[in-house]
Structure formats: C-alpha cells, structure tokens
Amino acid sequence: MLNGSTGNDENAAERPAGPVPRSAQAAPPGAEPLPPAAESGRARSAESGQPGADPVPPAAEPDPDRPAESPPDPAGRAARASEPTGRPWNRTVLRSNNERMLLEALRAAGTTSRAELARATGLSKPTVSTALASLERAGLVRRTGEVARGQGRGRAAVLYEADPEAGFVLGVDVGRRWLRIAAADLDGRVVGRRDAPNTARTASAMVRDAARLARAVAEEAGLSWSQVVHTVVGSPGVTDPGTRRVRYAVNLPGWGRTGLVERLRAELGTGLDVMNDANLAALGEYALGAGQGARLFAYLWVGTGLGAGIVSDGKLFRGRHGAAGEIAYLPLSPLPDSAEKPSAEERTAGRAAYSTSTVPRGPMEDAVSADAVVRLAHALGMPAGTIRTAKDVFAAARAGDAVARAVVEREAARLAHAVAALSAVLDPELVVLGGGVGRNGDLLLGPLRRTLHSLTPLRPRVVSSTLGDDAVLLGAVALAADAARERVFDTRNGSGTA
C-alpha cells in the first residue's frame, strides 16, 4: 500500500474464510509468428503491392525543416528484434512461441478442440496438433473428452484444456491484525485457505508464523511443498528493488529492516515477490471486483493506514520508486482541530507497539485513518470506555447516534479531499473505497460525494469495494498465478517440450 495500509486492519471482523473466485484469464495473443526470412518476404510483397491490393504510393519528398524520423516498419521487425529470452530466432524458438500462444488461447477459451484452436490463433492445423502433443507430454495440457462432429461425419473431435494443476501458488496477506493465506491452482481457483490473528511483535516472528500457516494450508489442500511454484506476499510499504528493503511500513514491527525479503524467500521459496497491499487490492478489484472494465481507476485504502493503488489499462502504475499512491503524505487542508491531532507522544507510543520504524505517519493518514476516527469521536464527547475502535463509531452512527454521525460526516469530508487530489492528478473514471474504514460506504459515500462536488469539477465515480477483506489476498493470488504460469511453461519448455 502505500504508507501503512495493512490489507487487514483492526476493524476487520473475525469470520470464517470463504472461497476466492477464479482470477481473470489473459486474452490469447495474435497471429502465428513468422521467422525473419518469411517476414522479410512478406514485407517486400507488401511494399511492391499485391494483385487486388491498393498500390503503395510513392515516397514523399523529404522535408528539410522536419527532424529525421525512423523508417516505417510494416513487418513489425523492430518489435521482434529479440525474443524475450534473448535467444535468436530459430525453429526451437518458433515452436516454443507457438506452444505459448496455444496455451494462452486454451486458458482464455477453456475446453476446446484442435480445429477451434487453429481458428482462434491463426496457426495451421498440423502446427496445432504438434504443439498440443508437446504441451500434453510436458503436463501443461490435458484431454478432457470428445465431442461428435457435425452431422456425425468423421471421428469425434478431442477436447483439450490447460491443466490448472501443473503448478500451485500461494497468496499471503500480512496485516497488523491478521495473516491471511490462500493456496490456488494456475487458474486462481483456491484449494485451501486460513485466516489467523497476527499476534507477532517482531518481523522474524511474523515470517515464521506466515511460513507455518502457509505450509499448513498446503498440507490441508493435499499439496507437497514442491508443487508450490510462486508466492506473492502483500504487506504495507514499498519494496525498494535496489536494497530489497520494505519502506514506509510504519504499522508492522521491524518490517523495514534489512534481510526481510531474504528471510521470506528462505522460508517460503525463491519464487516470491513482496508487493504493496493497496496495489494488490487494486489488482484484485480490477480482476474480480468493482474495478472490472475500468480503463483507469484508483483503489483507496482507509484503515489502520492510508494508501492508494492505481491501475491503468490493466496494469499497476507504481511510479519511479514504487511509491505512487503514497497519499498518506499529502498535506491536508483544512487541518484537524488541535483536539483531534495526535500528540507527539501518541504518535510515537501508538506506533511503538507495532513498529520500530522511524518514518512518521503522513498528515493525511493522521487525519483519516481508523485512529483518527476514534480521536475525533473522543474529542466530540463520545465516551472512551465504550468507543475504542472506528468500528464502534460506525456502529453507533448506524444506530442513530448524532455525535457518531457527525464524526462520520467529517471523516467523509476529509476523504473527499483525498479523492479530489487523486482526481486532479490522475483523472480516474473510478475510485474504489476499501479497508476497515473505507468499507463503510453506506455511511460515507453520500457526504463524501457532496463534499467532492463542492471541491472540484473533476468528479470520478466513487464506490465501495466489492471484495472487502479479500481484496489483497485475491490480488496476491491473481498475480502469483500469472507469474507461475510463465515459470511453469519456461521450466517445462526448457526440459524438452520444444
């Protein structure tokens, strides 16, 4: 997330773990790739013209006042100058790419026949048959049955599907209050899950607890540890790719110390990524929740911390240092009244129970996080003995308490400032509210929208998360499955499928 969002905060109600939906599947790639010689021939034919085709106009005279431009590349040779692995084009590489294309087409289509795959990919039927046989030998594709051809002519068509059990993944959500772990197949179908309170008070203890819980989940799902191909861990903070340290995780004890990523990999396997929890929640909402179909949207996490994840054209926007969406550090206007501000002692002591970080919380986070809701409630006269959490405040507001409703109105107004800032910079079509505070859309959305209308003409649609507490975990599973599909293909392809 970005600063201090936890993916599961102190306001999350304990509940039994439910199933996680399948992750979205990638669309099949384009037409059959050609080796360089064939592409060159096609390019020359296009340049010279073909019968029945429009003639190619003569080249325009160069304009001495215009800067030189790169020559056109009608055959797309520049885009294919090097194969992703860096290997030169040859029959082995071509066969590998055909197999990859078929595998992606199978994942998109589900169960299908060779003839349908040939039509979908543009590959010839012999090429499809050869590639399917290779993928089947590698354990990446399996037969699921047969279907009679039209009008009973000829042999029945064999049906194939990508084998989702060619590998398995783990999604891990590490929050201040909860550890959530799910095991899933390559389609993102969850086969095991556990949620447990996070009682650890050191990073080392959290790593050990996560590893113990992960192995228990795998065992309960009937998996050997060797079947787990990739793991994605979601947590507060931003992972620095250079130092491999997690920065700005002020709500987790010791999470920013050197060696954390290495310890996680030692316990959970080398195929592991540590990702910001708000970013993963945004991916989860994009794949399976309120963000489906949105070209540009922001997920706004409001709970024990504050942060945003930004998805543009289906991809995370992370910024130069991975800190895009660190809205916790936005300057706040208007500033909270003095009674609502945490004292220096409160800011230090409140964090000391959970974190050894010396990075201060940002002003926007101090004003709108769950702790801020409780401070405001106490400042307005709600009794500290019965109002201990933001969840208590929202429950009182639903019960009709006038002071609690005033607290909610003010919280919504401050959140509107955060949305207005996101709107001015990103111009998103949608903002999704999530987290322990953000999930209270029934109380927050009305006053938030009213304040937003008074602040700016740039007003995106604002809705509540549809995935709730599962958003981070779903995003972690989806991202892990994407990475695992590539790893499984590359590993088995390199062992003789090509």
Buried (B, 14 or more C-beta within 10 A) or exposed (E): BBBBBBBBBBBBEEEEBEEBBBBBBEEBBEEBBBEBEEBEEBBEEEEEEEEEEEEEEEEEEEEEEEEEEEEEEEBBEEEBEEBEEEEEBEEEBBBBBBBBBBBBBBBBBEBBBBEBBBEBBEBEEEBBBBBBEBBBEBBBBBEBEEEEEEEEEEEEBBBBBBBBBBBBBBBBBBBBBBBBBBBBBBBBBBBBBBBBEBEBBBBBBBBBBBBBBBBBBBEEBEBEEEBBBBBBBBBBBBBBEEEBBBBBBBBBBBBBBEEBBEBBBEBBBEBBBBBBBBBBBBBBBBBBBBBEEBEBBBBBBBBBBBBBBBBBEEEBBBEEEBBBBBBBBBEBEEEBEEEBBBEEEEBEEBBEEBBBBEBBBBBBBBBBBBBBBBBBBBBBEBEEEEBBBBBBBBBBBBEEBEBBBBBBBBBBBBBBBBBBBBBEEBEBBBBBBBBBBBBBBEBBBEBBBBBBEEBBEBBBEBBBBBBBBBBBBBBBBBBBBBBBBEBBBBBBBEEEBB
